[in-house]
Amino acid sequence: MTVIARAVPEPAAPAGGAIPAGRALHPLVHAGRWLAADLFSTLMFVGLYAVTHSVFAATGLAIAAGVLHIAYLKLRRHPVDAMQWLSLGLVVVFGGASLFTHDARFVMLKPTLIYCALGAVMLRRGWMTRYIPPAALVWSRDVVVVFGYLWAAMMFLTAAANLVLVFIVDAQTWAWFLAVAPLSSKLALIALQYGTMRFVVVRRRRRDKAVRV
């Protein structure tokens, strides 16, 4: 299985703390933890907006929360992933622009840049192979490459959808989209990839055994 938000260089441990040695983590749980960590500031903004119903209050609180989160990781000596720095930098820059101009669209554009950055990294051929068990990779390397490009395409489509919604809907509708659509689409693609790869691996293994017999 793939880890969506780990398209950037791999740090030693997730933001919530190191995984104990020898302890396996389900791919879906691993992906969800990294998505939440890498896009912490954005998710914080959506949650705060749902509570305060004020884009500007949510922006200010999200900036403060993002800074405190990075400071906490540094104090605990946990590695800070590149996407977390990017997420924080964008929420500070675009959030500051929103507060200064009183235009919420600046901070609403942030996810488009995040997803474009992820999509650009995912265009590298075979980036996903590091996340696939070696035994499965023997039978499915070509499929993994194809799904790597599908993940890149999803990132760019999500970025485009966010860009369009920024200019045609209000902030509340945009917040609901950001909270539901990106995660739902990723879970759907994870399920599709898991089912497809399982089918291909089983079929090819059986075919290879039949040929040997």
Backbone as CSV, one residue per row, in Angstrom:
resi,resn,N_x,N_y,N_z,CA_x,CA_y,CA_z,C_x,C_y,C_z
1,MET,0.832,-1.189,0.000,0.000,0.000,0.000,0.869,1.243,0.000
2,THR,0.308,2.296,-0.482,1.069,3.534,-0.575,0.810,4.433,0.602
3,VAL,1.715,5.298,0.853,1.535,6.334,1.852,1.447,7.652,1.117
4,ILE,0.258,8.279,1.173,-0.013,9.407,0.306,0.899,10.575,0.556
5,ALA,0.948,10.974,1.732,1.661,12.192,2.029,3.128,12.000,2.211
6,ARG,3.685,10.851,1.932,5.099,10.589,2.105,5.822,10.617,0.785
7,ALA,5.342,11.441,-0.119,6.000,11.555,-1.419,7.281,12.359,-1.336
8,VAL,7.521,12.973,-0.216,8.727,13.746,0.005,9.776,12.875,0.667
9,PRO,11.053,13.311,0.772,12.088,12.496,1.392,11.668,11.994,2.764
10,GLU,11.976,10.757,3.060,11.439,10.051,4.215,12.192,10.374,5.497
11,PRO,11.489,10.933,6.509,12.119,11.175,7.781,12.141,9.913,8.630
12,ALA,12.680,10.031,9.820,12.868,8.838,10.635,11.611,8.375,11.331
13,ALA,10.695,9.269,11.641,9.519,8.862,12.388,8.405,9.848,12.166
14,PRO,7.133,9.441,12.364,6.014,10.341,12.187,5.978,11.411,13.256
15,ALA,5.188,12.487,12.958,5.183,13.640,13.844,4.694,13.301,15.235
16,GLY,3.827,12.314,15.350,3.302,11.979,16.655,4.264,11.203,17.515
17,GLY,5.435,10.850,16.999,6.396,10.080,17.773,6.867,8.890,16.990
18,ALA,7.946,8.305,17.410,8.520,7.180,16.695,7.665,5.942,16.862
19,ILE,7.653,5.104,15.828,6.980,3.825,15.904,7.947,2.838,16.537
20,PRO,7.531,2.131,17.574,8.442,1.193,18.232,8.980,0.175,17.262
21,ALA,10.243,-0.179,17.444,10.880,-1.129,16.549,10.144,-2.449,16.583
22,GLY,9.949,-3.023,15.407,9.321,-4.319,15.283,7.809,-4.274,15.329
23,ARG,7.229,-3.099,15.494,5.784,-2.984,15.571,5.232,-2.566,14.221
24,ALA,4.436,-3.418,13.621,3.884,-3.144,12.295,2.721,-2.178,12.409
25,LEU,2.605,-1.290,11.448,1.521,-0.326,11.423,0.732,-0.513,10.145
26,HIS,-0.584,-0.642,10.272,-1.418,-0.865,9.096,-1.243,0.295,8.115
27,PRO,-1.110,0.000,6.814,-0.871,1.058,5.825,-1.903,2.171,5.848
28,LEU,-3.185,1.838,6.071,-4.213,2.866,6.108,-4.008,3.797,7.303
29,VAL,-3.649,3.218,8.452,-3.386,4.028,9.641,-2.149,4.892,9.420
30,HIS,-1.118,4.300,8.833,0.116,5.036,8.561,-0.147,6.214,7.629
31,ALA,-0.914,5.961,6.563,-1.228,7.025,5.610,-2.019,8.142,6.271
32,GLY,-3.010,7.759,7.104,-3.825,8.762,7.762,-3.023,9.613,8.725
33,ARG,-2.085,8.990,9.440,-1.259,9.737,10.384,-0.370,10.735,9.664
34,TRP,0.204,10.337,8.546,1.075,11.254,7.818,0.288,12.372,7.157
35,LEU,-0.910,12.054,6.654,-1.729,13.099,6.052,-2.087,14.146,7.094
36,ALA,-2.481,13.699,8.284,-2.841,14.632,9.348,-1.640,15.451,9.797
37,ALA,-0.459,14.816,9.867,0.737,15.528,10.312,1.218,16.523,9.272
38,ASP,1.286,16.087,8.005,1.826,16.943,6.960,0.954,18.153,6.678
39,LEU,-0.347,18.000,6.839,-1.264,19.099,6.545,-1.916,19.609,7.835
40,PHE,-1.166,19.569,8.916,-1.703,19.922,10.225,-2.314,21.320,10.229
41,SER,-1.604,22.281,9.673,-2.085,23.665,9.717,-3.382,23.839,8.939
42,THR,-3.471,23.172,7.792,-4.692,23.271,6.992,-5.868,22.635,7.714
43,LEU,-5.659,21.446,8.275,-6.730,20.772,8.997,-7.142,21.572,10.233
44,MET,-6.176,22.192,10.875,-6.472,23.033,12.027,-7.351,24.219,11.616
45,PHE,-7.033,24.809,10.470,-7.829,25.936,9.987,-9.278,25.519,9.763
46,VAL,-9.481,24.368,9.101,-10.840,23.899,8.814,-11.609,23.655,10.104
47,GLY,-10.952,23.007,11.080,-11.621,22.734,12.345,-11.984,24.004,13.099
48,LEU,-11.057,24.947,13.135,-11.321,26.202,13.835,-12.402,27.019,13.139
49,TYR,-12.413,26.956,11.816,-13.455,27.702,11.095,-14.837,27.122,11.387
50,ALA,-14.910,25.794,11.492,-16.188,25.145,11.791,-16.714,25.580,13.152
51,VAL,-15.810,25.881,14.081,-16.206,26.278,15.436,-16.494,27.778,15.520
52,THR,-15.614,28.581,14.933,-15.732,30.044,15.088,-16.592,30.698,14.015
53,HIS,-16.727,30.052,12.854,-17.438,30.625,11.698,-16.832,31.956,11.263
54,SER,-15.559,32.144,11.579,-14.844,33.353,11.176,-13.544,32.948,10.504
55,VAL,-13.418,33.297,9.224,-12.200,32.965,8.496,-10.991,33.609,9.144
56,PHE,-11.134,34.830,9.584,-9.992,35.571,10.107,-9.579,35.074,11.489
57,ALA,-10.554,34.740,12.330,-10.218,34.161,13.637,-9.553,32.808,13.450
58,ALA,-10.102,31.999,12.541,-9.538,30.678,12.277,-8.130,30.789,11.702
59,THR,-7.913,31.776,10.848,-6.587,31.973,10.258,-5.554,32.310,11.320
60,GLY,-5.886,33.268,12.177,-4.954,33.653,13.238,-4.654,32.501,14.182
61,LEU,-5.676,31.755,14.563,-5.476,30.632,15.472,-4.710,29.499,14.793
62,ALA,-4.959,29.290,13.501,-4.253,28.236,12.777,-2.768,28.556,12.649
63,ILE,-2.447,29.824,12.415,-1.034,30.232,12.359,-0.361,29.957,13.696
64,ALA,-1.017,30.371,14.783,-0.451,30.152,16.111,-0.304,28.665,16.402
65,ALA,-1.319,27.861,16.040,-1.275,26.422,16.293,-0.167,25.760,15.484
66,GLY,0.010,26.203,14.231,1.061,25.631,13.393,2.445,25.911,13.948
67,VAL,2.663,27.143,14.410,3.958,27.508,14.991,4.219,26.715,16.265
68,LEU,3.202,26.602,17.122,3.351,25.857,18.368,3.602,24.371,18.110
69,HIS,2.973,23.842,17.056,3.159,22.427,16.724,4.606,22.145,16.331
70,ILE,5.167,23.003,15.476,6.563,22.821,15.070,7.486,23.004,16.269
71,ALA,7.195,23.995,17.113,8.015,24.219,18.309,7.979,23.003,19.228
72,TYR,6.809,22.401,19.365,6.677,21.210,20.207,7.523,20.064,19.658
73,LEU,7.476,19.852,18.340,8.266,18.784,17.735,9.754,19.025,17.942
74,LYS,10.168,20.277,17.801,11.572,20.603,17.989,12.008,20.357,19.433
75,LEU,11.161,20.763,20.391,11.495,20.567,21.798,11.578,19.087,22.148
76,ARG,10.725,18.276,21.507,10.741,16.830,21.755,11.785,16.118,20.886
77,ARG,12.477,16.900,20.053,13.504,16.378,19.160,12.966,15.349,18.162
78,HIS,11.724,15.571,17.727,11.159,14.756,16.660,11.519,15.401,15.320
79,PRO,11.748,14.604,14.281,12.032,15.189,12.968,10.807,15.904,12.415
80,VAL,11.036,17.017,11.733,9.953,17.779,11.108,10.037,17.549,9.610
81,ASP,8.994,16.969,9.041,8.986,16.625,7.627,8.925,17.871,6.753
82,ALA,9.453,17.769,5.540,9.462,18.910,4.620,8.057,19.423,4.334
83,MET,7.077,18.499,4.235,5.715,18.939,3.961,5.141,19.717,5.139
84,GLN,5.561,19.392,6.354,5.087,20.153,7.502,5.630,21.579,7.483
85,TRP,6.910,21.738,7.120,7.474,23.075,6.978,6.762,23.851,5.880
86,LEU,6.512,23.174,4.749,5.826,23.833,3.641,4.420,24.248,4.043
87,SER,3.705,23.334,4.717,2.350,23.635,5.154,2.330,24.834,6.102
88,LEU,3.248,24.843,7.069,3.307,25.954,8.005,3.683,27.251,7.299
89,GLY,4.685,27.191,6.419,5.101,28.393,5.702,3.979,28.997,4.885
90,LEU,3.218,28.146,4.222,2.124,28.650,3.392,0.996,29.238,4.228
91,VAL,0.681,28.581,5.356,-0.400,29.118,6.178,0.014,30.444,6.815
92,VAL,1.292,30.612,7.115,1.764,31.883,7.672,1.723,32.981,6.605
93,VAL,2.265,32.679,5.423,2.321,33.688,4.360,0.921,34.047,3.855
94,PHE,0.164,33.018,3.475,-1.164,33.288,2.910,-2.159,33.703,3.993
95,GLY,-2.003,33.137,5.194,-2.863,33.574,6.288,-2.601,35.019,6.645
96,GLY,-1.319,35.387,6.663,-0.992,36.781,6.928,-1.554,37.717,5.874
97,ALA,-1.496,37.277,4.617,-2.057,38.089,3.536,-3.567,38.239,3.690
98,SER,-4.241,37.165,4.140,-5.688,37.232,4.357,-6.034,38.199,5.471
99,LEU,-5.255,38.156,6.556,-5.510,39.061,7.671,-5.240,40.513,7.290
100,PHE,-4.199,40.720,6.488,-3.825,42.087,6.100,-4.821,42.691,5.112
101,THR,-5.280,41.877,4.156,-6.182,42.376,3.099,-7.647,42.135,3.398
102,HIS,-7.933,41.357,4.459,-9.311,40.964,4.780,-9.954,40.197,3.627
103,ASP,-9.144,39.424,2.940,-9.626,38.592,1.829,-9.286,37.138,2.147
104,ALA,-10.316,36.337,2.439,-10.115,34.952,2.857,-9.543,34.082,1.745
105,ARG,-9.624,34.527,0.504,-9.187,33.678,-0.604,-7.691,33.373,-0.571
106,PHE,-6.908,34.221,0.073,-5.473,33.939,0.154,-5.215,32.628,0.893
107,VAL,-5.812,32.497,2.082,-5.591,31.277,2.851,-6.290,30.089,2.214
108,MET,-7.380,30.341,1.495,-8.105,29.256,0.832,-7.332,28.686,-0.353
109,LEU,-6.373,29.453,-0.870,-5.548,28.979,-1.986,-4.442,28.028,-1.533
110,LYS,-4.131,28.018,-0.248,-3.025,27.221,0.268,-3.093,25.741,-0.123
111,PRO,-4.242,25.051,0.032,-4.287,23.633,-0.343,-3.946,23.375,-1.805
112,THR,-4.277,24.332,-2.690,-3.936,24.149,-4.105,-2.432,24.033,-4.276
113,LEU,-1.681,24.882,-3.588,-0.222,24.826,-3.691,0.329,23.546,-3.068
114,ILE,-0.257,23.125,-1.941,0.181,21.893,-1.287,-0.002,20.705,-2.221
115,TYR,-1.180,20.588,-2.805,-1.468,19.439,-3.671,-0.675,19.495,-4.971
116,CYS,-0.414,20.676,-5.473,0.438,20.789,-6.660,1.856,20.317,-6.348
117,ALA,2.355,20.672,-5.169,3.694,20.234,-4.768,3.749,18.719,-4.650
118,LEU,2.729,18.128,-4.030,2.669,16.677,-3.909,2.587,16.022,-5.281
119,GLY,1.742,16.554,-6.150,1.591,15.983,-7.489,2.879,16.040,-8.279
120,ALA,3.614,17.135,-8.153,4.874,17.271,-8.888,5.880,16.218,-8.438
121,VAL,5.958,15.971,-7.127,6.880,14.957,-6.618,6.457,13.565,-7.072
122,MET,5.155,13.328,-7.116,4.637,12.011,-7.486,4.766,11.707,-8.974
123,LEU,5.166,12.677,-9.760,5.382,12.419,-11.189,6.667,11.639,-11.441
124,ARG,7.505,11.520,-10.425,8.727,10.746,-10.594,8.386,9.271,-10.745
125,ARG,8.841,8.667,-11.814,8.497,7.278,-12.109,8.962,6.337,-11.001
126,GLY,8.038,5.520,-10.532,8.366,4.492,-9.556,8.530,4.978,-8.133
127,TRP,8.086,6.202,-7.818,8.269,6.730,-6.465,7.580,5.864,-5.407
128,MET,6.546,5.153,-5.812,5.755,4.400,-4.858,6.362,3.049,-4.482
129,THR,7.353,2.598,-5.238,7.873,1.242,-5.022,8.457,1.048,-3.627
130,ARG,8.954,2.125,-3.005,9.550,2.004,-1.674,8.523,1.637,-0.618
131,TYR,7.232,1.831,-0.910,6.183,1.571,0.061,5.490,0.229,-0.155
132,ILE,5.959,-0.545,-1.135,5.338,-1.825,-1.458,6.212,-2.955,-0.926
133,PRO,5.626,-3.958,-0.251,6.414,-5.103,0.221,7.163,-5.758,-0.934
134,PRO,8.432,-6.094,-0.761,9.238,-6.689,-1.843,8.592,-7.906,-2.487
135,ALA,7.940,-8.759,-1.669,7.309,-9.963,-2.215,6.203,-9.619,-3.194
136,ALA,5.442,-8.561,-2.906,4.367,-8.142,-3.807,4.922,-7.393,-5.010
137,LEU,6.025,-6.674,-4.808,6.595,-5.866,-5.881,7.105,-6.725,-7.034
138,VAL,7.534,-7.927,-6.731,8.024,-8.845,-7.772,6.969,-9.068,-8.837
139,TRP,5.711,-9.119,-8.414,4.620,-9.448,-9.334,3.833,-8.221,-9.802
140,SER,4.147,-7.051,-9.283,3.262,-5.914,-9.566,3.992,-4.605,-9.822
141,ARG,5.271,-4.640,-10.171,6.027,-3.406,-10.336,5.393,-2.475,-11.370
142,ASP,4.929,-3.032,-12.502,4.324,-2.196,-13.538,3.029,-1.554,-13.056
143,VAL,2.264,-2.311,-12.252,1.014,-1.773,-11.714,1.298,-0.644,-10.732
144,VAL,2.343,-0.812,-9.934,2.729,0.214,-8.961,3.110,1.513,-9.670
145,VAL,3.810,1.409,-10.775,4.198,2.599,-11.542,2.961,3.335,-12.039
146,VAL,1.988,2.568,-12.560,0.755,3.182,-13.066,0.010,3.901,-11.941
147,PHE,-0.108,3.252,-10.796,-0.809,3.887,-9.679,-0.043,5.098,-9.152
148,GLY,1.271,5.103,-9.289,2.035,6.283,-8.912,1.598,7.507,-9.707
149,TYR,1.379,7.296,-11.008,0.898,8.401,-11.846,-0.559,8.752,-11.536
150,LEU,-1.353,7.743,-11.170,-2.744,8.024,-10.799,-2.819,8.883,-9.540
151,TRP,-1.913,8.612,-8.585,-1.876,9.450,-7.392,-1.495,10.888,-7.734
152,ALA,-0.539,11.043,-8.642,-0.152,12.390,-9.074,-1.334,13.104,-9.721
153,ALA,-2.062,12.375,-10.571,-3.223,12.962,-11.237,-4.270,13.401,-10.221
154,MET,-4.486,12.584,-9.184,-5.464,12.954,-8.157,-5.037,14.214,-7.423
155,MET,-3.739,14.330,-7.148,-3.266,15.536,-6.467,-3.554,16.789,-7.297
156,PHE,-3.274,16.707,-8.594,-3.499,17.861,-9.467,-4.994,18.166,-9.630
157,LEU,-5.826,17.120,-9.692,-7.272,17.330,-9.794,-7.818,17.981,-8.521
158,THR,-7.333,17.538,-7.369,-7.756,18.143,-6.111,-7.329,19.605,-6.042
159,ALA,-6.101,19.872,-6.498,-5.614,21.254,-6.523,-6.478,22.127,-7.425
160,ALA,-6.835,21.595,-8.594,-7.666,22.356,-9.530,-9.063,22.597,-8.963
161,ALA,-9.636,21.558,-8.324,-10.970,21.703,-7.741,-10.970,22.766,-6.646
162,ASN,-9.932,22.755,-5.816,-9.842,23.759,-4.764,-9.726,25.165,-5.349
163,LEU,-8.916,25.296,-6.400,-8.733,26.605,-7.029,-10.050,27.152,-7.561
164,VAL,-10.834,26.287,-8.191,-12.127,26.720,-8.738,-13.085,27.118,-7.619
165,LEU,-13.148,26.291,-6.568,-14.088,26.559,-5.483,-13.753,27.844,-4.737
166,VAL,-12.480,28.184,-4.665,-12.082,29.421,-3.978,-12.816,30.628,-4.553
167,PHE,-13.085,30.598,-5.852,-13.655,31.770,-6.523,-15.151,31.654,-6.803
168,ILE,-15.760,30.486,-6.512,-17.191,30.351,-6.849,-18.082,30.014,-5.654
169,VAL,-17.487,29.660,-4.499,-18.318,29.328,-3.338,-17.867,30.151,-2.138
170,ASP,-18.699,30.143,-1.082,-18.319,30.869,0.131,-17.354,30.031,0.963
171,ALA,-16.806,30.630,1.988,-15.783,29.972,2.800,-16.313,28.741,3.517
172,GLN,-17.575,28.770,3.926,-18.133,27.629,4.645,-18.243,26.409,3.736
173,THR,-18.731,26.610,2.514,-18.828,25.511,1.560,-17.448,24.978,1.219
174,TRP,-16.490,25.879,1.058,-15.108,25.467,0.769,-14.543,24.626,1.908
175,ALA,-14.815,25.019,3.156,-14.307,24.272,4.303,-14.865,22.859,4.339
176,TRP,-16.142,22.709,4.013,-16.736,21.371,3.963,-16.093,20.530,2.867
177,PHE,-15.844,21.146,1.731,-15.171,20.420,0.641,-13.799,19.942,1.082
178,LEU,-13.033,20.820,1.707,-11.665,20.483,2.099,-11.646,19.406,3.183
179,ALA,-12.670,19.397,4.022,-12.714,18.424,5.107,-13.155,17.042,4.631
180,VAL,-13.903,16.987,3.530,-14.506,15.717,3.111,-13.914,15.165,1.811
181,ALA,-13.892,15.968,0.755,-13.561,15.458,-0.585,-12.143,14.909,-0.721
182,PRO,-11.097,15.642,-0.321,-9.737,15.109,-0.516,-9.497,13.782,0.195
183,LEU,-9.925,13.678,1.458,-9.709,12.439,2.202,-10.526,11.294,1.619
184,SER,-11.772,11.580,1.245,-12.632,10.533,0.672,-12.056,10.002,-0.631
185,SER,-11.561,10.893,-1.470,-11.000,10.459,-2.750,-9.740,9.633,-2.543
186,LYS,-8.928,9.989,-1.563,-7.711,9.226,-1.288,-8.039,7.835,-0.760
187,LEU,-9.008,7.744,0.144,-9.401,6.434,0.664,-9.955,5.551,-0.453
188,ALA,-10.702,6.165,-1.382,-11.246,5.401,-2.507,-10.123,4.874,-3.399
189,LEU,-9.111,5.701,-3.644,-7.996,5.264,-4.482,-7.145,4.216,-3.763
190,ILE,-6.996,4.347,-2.457,-6.287,3.324,-1.684,-6.995,1.975,-1.829
191,ALA,-8.331,1.993,-1.697,-9.091,0.752,-1.823,-8.961,0.170,-3.224
192,LEU,-9.033,1.032,-4.243,-8.891,0.569,-5.631,-7.511,-0.026,-5.862
193,GLN,-6.486,0.653,-5.359,-5.131,0.151,-5.557,-4.920,-1.180,-4.834
194,TYR,-5.402,-1.269,-3.608,-5.240,-2.503,-2.841,-5.926,-3.666,-3.549
195,GLY,-7.186,-3.454,-3.999,-7.917,-4.516,-4.677,-7.266,-4.914,-5.988
196,THR,-6.839,-3.926,-6.757,-6.210,-4.199,-8.048,-4.902,-4.959,-7.883
197,MET,-4.067,-4.500,-6.958,-2.767,-5.150,-6.770,-2.926,-6.559,-6.223
198,ARG,-3.868,-6.742,-5.333,-4.104,-8.081,-4.793,-4.536,-9.033,-5.911
199,PHE,-5.436,-8.554,-6.762,-5.911,-9.375,-7.880,-4.770,-9.720,-8.833
200,VAL,-3.966,-8.710,-9.186,-2.869,-8.920,-10.135,-1.817,-9.857,-9.561
201,VAL,-1.430,-9.643,-8.305,-0.396,-10.483,-7.694,-0.843,-11.937,-7.613
202,VAL,-2.069,-12.168,-7.134,-2.573,-13.546,-7.024,-2.646,-14.208,-8.393
203,ARG,-3.157,-13.480,-9.378,-3.301,-14.048,-10.718,-1.950,-14.385,-11.332
204,ARG,-0.986,-13.482,-11.199,0.329,-13.715,-11.804,1.091,-14.825,-11.087
205,ARG,0.933,-14.923,-9.789,1.592,-16.003,-9.058,1.037,-17.352,-9.477
206,ARG,-0.285,-17.436,-9.618,-0.894,-18.688,-10.057,-0.460,-19.049,-11.470
207,ARG,-0.389,-18.046,-12.320,0.024,-18.307,-13.703,1.465,-18.794,-13.747
208,ASP,2.317,-18.190,-12.932,3.713,-18.607,-12.912,3.865,-20.034,-12.394
209,LYS,3.094,-20.393,-11.368,3.141,-21.751,-10.849,2.657,-22.748,-11.876
210,ALA,1.602,-22.376,-12.630,1.068,-23.277,-13.652,2.103,-23.531,-14.750
211,VAL,2.853,-22.483,-15.121,3.870,-22.620,-16.160,4.987,-23.536,-15.686
212,ARG,5.372,-23.390,-14.407,6.447,-24.219,-13.873,6.048,-25.691,-13.795
213,VAL,4.774,-25.930,-13.502,4.308,-27.317,-13.437,4.253,-27.934,-14.826
